[in-house]
Amino acid sequence: MQQERDVQNAIRMAVSRYLFPLYGLVPFWRINVGQGWTGNAKHFSRRQEIIVEPGDVLIKNARTFNTGAPPGFSDLIGASPLEITPELVGRQVPVLTTVEVKAENGKSSPEQKTFIQNMQHIGARAGVARSPDEAIQILRS
């Protein structure tokens, strides 16, 4: 069974191959959401014994911080072209497009479902893709 990152990489490559010949650009980016630790650096002027286990990290006055997009934000975001009429006949405008990538049996969280619905409500192209073909369908919708 494919891991979600493998599906995501395949989708990113397929979207690039689909968009680049048509428009000469690849407007999709991976959005990372994460949590990390920050704290005070401690410089030691003398030898001091500290007991840690393999893989441990020591941070003085440690506290967490969240980074990236808010919970529920799709994995991939970019723009796909849309031809509009009548006053701008033949011109293309970008349409916000987000793709939530899931492995074969992956499930969207409630926050992800809400994000997709909100994006669709404002006219963006948004959806869940489990394959490159499904991602390209979202671009075309």
Summary of the structure (lengths in Angstrom):
residues: 141
radius of gyration: 21.1
end to end distance: 28.0
largest distance: 75.5
contacts: 353
relative contact order: 0.21
helix: 29%
strand: 30%
